[in-house]
Amino acid sequence: MTTTPRSPRLLLLSTVLLAVAGTALLYMPHGQQPPTPGTAPPSAATTARSPIAATPSTGRPPTLGAAASTAPEASTPPAALPPHGEGVAGDRAVQRNLETAWPADLPVADQRKLLTAGRALLHADATGVGRARWPDMFPDMGQAVAPAFATADFRIQAAIARRDGSPNKAVVHLVWAGTDRSGTFTDLHITEWNFTRTTKKGTATWTPQPRT
């Protein structure tokens, strides 16, 4: 299951994931049934005004023309998303599909910083662990709120960091899995975080943007 897209980029990522998953069904052996995904859990977006849901963005989504032009021939199964519940072994396919749909456009050092921050923010948002590090992002952390997802089963399946229409703006996209409070495990959730870059004394800092 995926989080309902609220921006052009999230819509694109959802489309890519669903399209590739649909194509994979064409290569499933005759008589084999696709796995049935679980019921969507309450996401962290509905807990304590959590910022897990993406805000609208003005950047244009990337084109998929390059990826389409290099698609394998019909006789060769395309890179497919793993079945629901495949586990860590299937995460490489998710990462590969994200990178193919949206080629890198940031320096490696910036990507590393953004991905580290984006992963930490998502983990704090979904599980409640580590929110004190981000007081501007979680202003209501003093309230007693049960985390939406269990820490033990939370897993980031894939992540990319890309420009957001300006060299000083970026967005981190993450695909993740976890078990909610009802005990239901689901994967292929999609979340994005927006960042802005400021430079002081020659040192660049990427700062996450809180929800308004």
Buried (B, 14 or more C-beta within 10 A) or exposed (E): BBBBBBBBBBBBBBBBBEBBBEBBEEEEEEEEEEEEBBEBBEBBBEBBEBBBBBBEBEBEBBEBEEBEEEEEEEEEEBBBBBBBEBEEEBBEBBBBBBEBBBEEEBEEEBBEBBBBBBBBBBBBBBBBBEBEEBEEBBBEBEEEBEBBBBEEEBBBBBBBBBBBEEEBBBBBBBBBBBBBEEEBBBBBBBBBBBBBBEEEEEEEEBEBBBBE
